[in-house]
Amino acid sequence: MEFSEQLASDAAATAALIDDILRTEQSSAQRLREAMLHATMSGGKRLRAALVLGAARLSRKGSHQLGALRVAAALEMLHAYSLVHDDLPSMDNAATRRGEPSCHLAFDEATAILAGDALQTMAFGVLADARTHSDPAVQIRLVAALASASGLAGMAGGQMLDLQAETRQLDLAGVTEMQSMKTGALIQCAAICGGIVGSADDRLLEALRAFSRDLGLAFQIADDLLDYDGDAAALGKPTGQDAHRGKGSLVVIMGAGQARATAHRLIEDALAVLAPWPQAGYLGYLATFAIARKS
């Protein structure tokens, strides 16, 4: 299978599982379920899911298991929650996401907040389920990894720094730290969790950690470049929002040319880390795709 076909297959399988989990969860709160489906079923690259599945396959030398797919679904649920909350009027106040109305506009602000809350807690429930892995120790490792990546030292902390950057100037180190927390931590978590569920040894786990650290920062630079000079129609959301809100980014600090060169250097470093594993081609494809994408 071509790498692009594998990416599409992974995205479709992850979406189908999320849809199944949400539709079969017992609850009479139907409006909340619909908002959660709106947040998770609007497409997207599913890069985090692909990283989980690619790392798991690399760890298991080609096998594809339900447990890895459930981890992929959990990471995408957590990511969807973050986007719903990012789009809120109190955060980025975004009207569209992937060409569709933001959750708080498709429903209402209170429902959007609850949808994000429910997706976040459901993600942890999926990881702690025996269907994801039969070993409680592995379940704990997965839950702990996601908690670390999404909390004070990870995504939530990074979002706080991002909001503060609207009123104070960040230097290069400050922007790098903020982006590594806000975006990079969850991308790194996806690769590591794929390794964990795939029973990777310590050497491969450390390589996945280094690979995804560089990938996460390169991915955010690519995102900032798209906001800077991308096509709003292709992105499914307005461009120029970072500059409008006065947010710091490596593109603003370094200039577009140097930022683009930095992203390419980071991907080269990421690929070099995986060189000892010739079968890591899919992860290499994801790395190059991350900075070549147009949306």
C-alpha positions in Angstrom: 0.0 0.0 0.0 1.3 3.5 -0.9 2.0 5.7 2.1 -0.8 8.2 1.1 -3.3 5.3 0.8 -2.2 4.1 4.3 -2.7 7.6 5.7 -6.2 7.7 4.2 -7.0 4.2 5.5 -5.8 5.1 9.0 -7.9 8.2 9.0 -11.0 6.4 7.9 -10.5 3.5 10.4 -10.0 6.0 13.3 -13.0 8.1 12.3 -15.2 4.9 12.0 -14.1 3.8 15.5 -14.8 7.2 17.1 -18.2 7.3 15.4 -19.0 3.9 16.8 -17.8 4.7 20.3 -19.8 7.9 20.4 -23.0 6.4 19.0 -23.0 3.4 21.2 -22.2 5.2 24.5 -25.3 5.0 26.7 -26.7 8.5 27.4 -29.9 10.4 27.0 -28.0 13.7 26.4 -28.5 13.5 22.6 -27.6 17.1 21.9 -24.3 16.7 23.6 -23.6 13.5 21.6 -24.4 15.4 18.4 -22.0 18.2 19.3 -19.2 15.7 20.0 -19.9 14.1 16.6 -19.7 17.5 15.0 -16.4 18.1 16.6 -14.8 14.8 15.7 -16.4 13.9 12.3 -15.5 17.1 10.3 -12.5 15.5 8.6 -9.0 16.7 9.3 -5.6 15.1 8.7 -5.8 12.7 11.7 -2.0 13.1 11.9 -2.0 12.1 15.6 -3.9 8.9 14.9 -1.5 8.1 12.0 1.5 8.6 14.3 0.0 6.2 16.9 -0.7 3.6 14.3 2.6 4.0 12.5 4.6 3.8 15.7 2.6 0.7 16.8 3.2 -1.0 13.5 6.9 -0.2 13.6 7.0 -1.7 17.2 5.2 -4.8 16.2 6.8 -5.2 12.8 3.8 -4.7 10.7 0.8 -6.0 12.8 -2.2 -3.8 13.1 -4.2 -4.3 16.3 -7.5 -3.0 17.7 -5.7 -1.7 20.7 -3.5 0.7 18.6 -6.6 1.9 16.8 -8.4 2.6 20.1 -5.3 4.6 21.3 -5.5 6.5 18.0 -9.1 7.3 18.6 -8.4 8.5 22.1 -5.7 10.9 20.8 -8.0 12.3 18.2 -10.8 12.8 20.8 -8.4 14.7 23.0 -7.3 16.8 20.0 -10.9 17.5 19.0 -11.7 18.7 22.5 -8.7 21.2 22.3 -10.0 22.6 19.0 -13.5 23.0 20.3 -12.2 25.0 23.3 -9.6 26.9 21.2 -12.4 28.2 18.9 -14.5 29.6 21.8 -15.1 33.3 22.1 -13.0 33.5 25.2 -10.0 31.9 23.3 -9.5 32.4 19.6 -13.1 33.3 18.8 -13.0 31.3 15.5 -16.2 31.1 13.4 -15.2 28.1 11.3 -13.2 24.9 11.6 -12.4 22.7 8.6 -14.9 24.6 6.5 -17.7 24.0 9.0 -19.2 26.3 11.7 -17.2 26.0 15.0 -18.9 23.9 17.6 -20.1 26.9 19.6 -21.8 28.3 16.6 -23.3 25.1 15.3 -24.8 24.5 18.7 -24.1 27.1 21.5 -21.3 28.0 23.7 -22.4 26.0 26.7 -22.9 22.9 24.6 -19.5 23.3 23.0 -17.8 23.6 26.4 -19.5 20.4 27.5 -18.7 18.6 24.3 -15.0 19.4 24.8 -15.2 18.3 28.4 -16.9 15.0 27.5 -14.4 14.3 24.6 -11.5 14.8 27.0 -12.8 12.5 29.7 -13.9 9.9 27.1 -10.3 9.8 25.7 -9.0 8.7 29.1 -11.8 6.2 29.4 -10.8 4.6 26.1 -7.2 4.3 27.2 -8.1 2.7 30.5 -10.4 0.2 28.9 -9.2 -3.5 28.8 -10.2 -3.6 25.1 -7.3 -1.1 24.5 -4.8 -3.3 26.4 -5.2 -6.2 28.7 -2.3 -5.2 31.0 -3.3 -2.6 33.6 0.3 -1.4 33.7 0.2 -0.5 30.0 -3.2 1.2 30.5 -1.6 3.4 33.3 1.3 4.3 31.1 -1.0 5.4 28.3 -3.2 7.4 30.6 -0.2 9.0 32.3 1.4 9.9 29.0 -1.8 11.6 27.8 -2.3 13.4 31.1 1.2 14.9 31.0 0.9 15.9 27.3 -2.5 17.6 27.8 -2.2 19.4 31.2 -0.2 22.1 32.9 3.1 21.1 31.4 1.6 20.3 28.0 -1.3 21.5 25.8 -3.3 23.5 28.4 -0.2 25.2 29.7 0.9 26.0 26.1 -2.5 27.5 25.4 -2.2 29.8 28.4 1.2 31.0 27.2 -0.3 31.5 23.7 -3.1 33.7 25.2 -0.5 35.7 27.2 1.5 36.2 24.0 -1.3 38.5 22.8 -0.3 41.1 25.4 3.4 40.5 25.8 6.3 40.0 23.4 7.9 36.5 23.4 11.4 35.9 22.3 12.6 32.9 20.2 13.0 30.7 23.3 9.6 31.7 24.6 7.8 31.0 21.4 9.6 27.7 21.0 8.6 26.6 24.5 5.0 27.7 24.0 4.6 25.8 20.7 6.3 22.7 22.0 3.8 22.6 24.8 0.6 23.6 22.9 1.1 21.5 19.8 4.2 19.4 20.1 3.4 17.7 23.4 0.3 15.9 22.0 2.1 15.0 18.7 5.0 13.5 20.8 2.5 11.7 23.0 0.9 10.1 19.9 4.1 8.6 18.8 5.1 7.5 22.3 1.7 6.0 23.0 1.9 4.1 19.7 5.2 2.7 20.9 3.8 1.8 24.3 0.7 -0.1 22.9 3.0 -1.8 20.4 5.4 -3.0 23.1 8.4 -1.0 21.7 11.7 -1.5 23.5 13.4 1.4 25.3 15.7 2.2 22.3 12.8 2.6 19.9 10.7 4.6 22.5 13.5 7.0 22.9 13.9 7.3 19.1 10.1 7.9 18.8 10.4 10.6 21.5 13.2 12.4 19.6 11.5 12.0 16.2 8.2 13.4 17.3 9.7 16.3 19.3 11.3 17.6 16.1 8.2 16.8 14.1 5.9 18.6 16.5 7.8 21.9 16.2 8.1 21.6 12.5 4.3 20.9 12.2 3.6 24.1 14.2 5.9 26.2 12.0 4.1 24.8 9.0 0.8 25.7 10.6 2.0 29.3 11.3 3.2 29.5 7.6 -0.3 28.5 6.4 -1.8 31.1 8.7 0.7 33.6 7.3 0.3 33.0 3.5 -2.0 30.0 3.1 -5.3 29.7 1.2 -8.3 30.3 3.5 -10.5 28.2 1.3 -8.2 25.2 1.4 -7.7 25.6 5.2 -11.4 25.8 5.9 -10.8 28.8 8.2 -9.6 32.4 8.0 -5.9 33.2 7.6 -3.9 35.9 9.2 -5.5 35.4 12.6 -2.2 35.1 14.5 -1.0 38.5 13.2 -4.4 40.1 13.8 -4.4 38.9 17.5 -0.7 39.9 17.9 0.3 36.3 18.7 4.0 35.4 18.7 5.2 32.8 16.2 8.5 31.7 14.7 7.3 33.1 11.4 6.9 36.5 13.0 10.2 36.3 14.8 12.3 34.6 12.1 10.6 35.6 8.9 8.8 33.2 6.6 12.0 32.1 4.7 14.0 31.2 7.8 11.0 29.6 9.5 10.4 27.4 6.4 14.1 26.5 6.4 14.0 25.6 10.1 11.0 23.4 9.6 12.8 21.5 6.9 15.9 21.1 9.1 13.8 19.8 11.9 12.3 17.2 9.6 15.7 16.2 8.4 16.8 15.7 12.0 13.6 13.7 12.7 14.2 11.4 9.8 17.8 10.9 10.8 16.7 9.6 14.2 14.7 6.8 12.6 17.4 5.8 10.1 18.3 2.6 12.0 14.8 1.4 11.4 14.4 0.9 7.6 10.8 -0.2 8.1 9.9 3.3 9.4 9.0 4.6 6.0 5.4 5.5 7.0 6.6 7.7 9.9 9.0 9.3 7.5 6.2 10.0 5.1 4.2 11.6 7.9 7.1 13.8 8.7 7.5 15.2 5.2 3.7 15.4 4.8 3.5 17.6 7.9 5.4 20.4 6.3 4.3 20.0 2.7 0.6 20.1 3.4 -1.6 22.9 2.1 -4.3 22.6 4.9 
